[in-house]
Amino acid sequence: MGPSFTSRTARALAAAVTTGALVALAGCGGGGEAGGGGGTITIGYSGPLSGGAAAYGTNIQDGMQMAVDALNEQGVTVEGGEYTVELAALDDMYQPNTAATNAQRLAEQDDAAVIFVPHSGGIQAAQELNSGRSSFLLGAYSSDPAILATGNPLSMMIPPSFKSYGQPFIEQVKTDGVEKLGLLGTASEYGHSWTGLVTEEWEAQGGEVLTDNSIDYSTVTDFAGPVSQTLSEDPDVIFLGGPSQPTALIIEEARNQGYEGSFLIMDQAKFEEMELFTDPENLNDSVGVMPVKEYEDPGTADLVAAYEELVDGERPATVEVSLHYQSVALVVKAMEVAGTVEDPEAIRGALGDAMGEVDDRFRVSGFPTTITDAGHLQNEDLQIAYRNDDGDYEFIAIENAED
Amino acid sequence: MTLFIQQLFNGLALGGVYCLAAIGLTLVFGVLRIPNLAHGSLYMLGAYMTYFFLTAIGVPYIAAIGMAAIVLAIVGVLLERVVFHPLRNSPHTHHMIAAVGAMFFFQALAQVIWGADFRRMDSPFSESVSIAGAQISWQRIIIIVTAVIVLSLLAWFIKRSIHGQTIEAVEQDRTGASLAGISPNTVSMLTFALAAALATIAAGLVAPINLLSPTMGAALDLKIFAIIILGGLGSIPGAIAGGFLLAMAEVMTSTYVSSAVGEAIAFVVLVLVLAIRPTGLFAKAVQR
């Protein structure tokens, strides 16, 4: 019968659309070829390549891919053998469990000796299996010090710990007569840790902390409400920050509603990205992390220019891009120094020695000068940025917090 | 007092957006009995289409919203024809699975076309006006005014125009309506077109005060489901009242209790309604 036939075809079509959607989703994961055979070094990466945090995950992937391309162009030689570096990327949609599964797969199927994961939940999940049946060095990109507290011997913490920022941030804005701190951070787990840190530190320095108005930046439709509410208590300083773009919007809303005080911006938000989303003048009198382009490392300018070309000037290179760029180069150099592309323990052991030997082009944003026993890559000249009333950045040297 | 006025306007603007988005969802439910989980994705696509017309083609803001609404009306019709129409005789779970599939499909599509990063759409109305000491941006006033105009036009369309009346007829009695010569197919398509267009207007209005991203519809989905359950599934007055009530509850609880409670209020309301009055405020006979 005609109708039943068309209905069946149409149903098949609907099924195809649905399947297509799922495939499209799964397809975002991409993936590299299996390595293993003599001349290939596979660097693994599990990050959010689709879903709400996809922009973050794909930026990181870009940074890593740029390093891989640059390394291949230079040539990589380990123990006399020529190697080609490959990036194998899998999508975890920011899910810890998926990140762990991906890491296992990258280690076993793609023979990746080093795997990067850029979120604290995924890192902690991967730490449970990186020194068991599978063994791999974990490139951990999260400024949450909890990832070192596990005492995992095969982790490498890439960014500075956020604990380093609390005290100097507050010292920068808490001048005479500045008393009240408004809280408008993001309601993620990481945001809560930060809110706790600044609350404690602000009170320790004798200030008053107002109501906690933390909101989930990704689900709030209109920021005007929470902003009005924070301003109603008349704060001198507002702590806020989440992804740069909504952070910029909240800052703009606060300025539009007449707020003239300072902002204390957590490290997830970046000045260079916020400048593109709001009139940069709104950001004056704020303290935050240093923009990549302001670093004076030998490779900074080239990376910033190359990244801009890669993305057609649509967005600036942030530390997510630059820190992964230099970290990939560092681990590959460590393989050269250790004389192995397979043994994660030897590679981890060689990181310290490899630091001095990495080519200048890979030194882009506070290239690490030391690695702590716990596995934290640190640069001794850590700095934060203060954007003053004239819109100029001032840089303040700070100490690395103890692990 | 200033704070109250400030939050009152914020709540009204938010309510306008919520009810424009929720009406489409409730219409689709009323006519087709489908909980369209992909509604938030239509809202998201609507925002991106407005952005496209505004920045790539350069049409003025209001016209861009109008053009995007037309494009999305077509997408809505296609969604009904390609996905839901073939499933009309299948069990209800199939509709839900298909809707989830469509949602993922639209999200992936937006990511492929526009990328995963946030986009900002500038409003031509960036100034604000001072009302009794509160700073209200023109954009929010425009949201409120547009919502009122669109809602009035919609009420006129459903109650007075022949096409609108067919929607109401099918909602009330599908079999009876088809016996009277109303084509359920046409009405289904019309409903989806209208729902997608309304979601687009909501999205186009809210885009300048928020950000565009492929997942922007997901957060809204939960809220508007809470709204239509609060108002009564399938009821248009229910969606309007529910939209404003929920927005006000959200804004005022955040202001006078705490933001954490404010964010949870939609779901507290949802649980209360389901426990005390499962049919919603404006009970509409939900068959089955």
Interface residues (C-beta under 8 A of the other chain):
Chain A: S7 A10 R11 L13 A14 V17 T18 T19 G20 A21 L22 A24 L25 C28 S50 G51 G52 A54 A55 G57 T58 A187 T211 D212 N213 S214 I215 D216 S218 T219 V220 T221 D222 F223 A224 G225 P226 S228 Q229 S232 P243 Q245 P246 L249 N256 Q257 G258 F277 E314 R315
Chain B: L3 Q6 Q7 N10 G11 A13 L14 V17 Y18 V82 V83 H85 P86 L87 N89 S90 I97 A98 G101 A102 M103 F104 F105 Q107 A108 L109 Q111 V112 G115 A116 D117 F118 R120 S128 A134 Q135 S137 R140 V206 I209 N210 L211 S213 P214 T215 A218 A219 L220 K223 E250 V251 S254 T255 S258 S259 A260 G262 E263
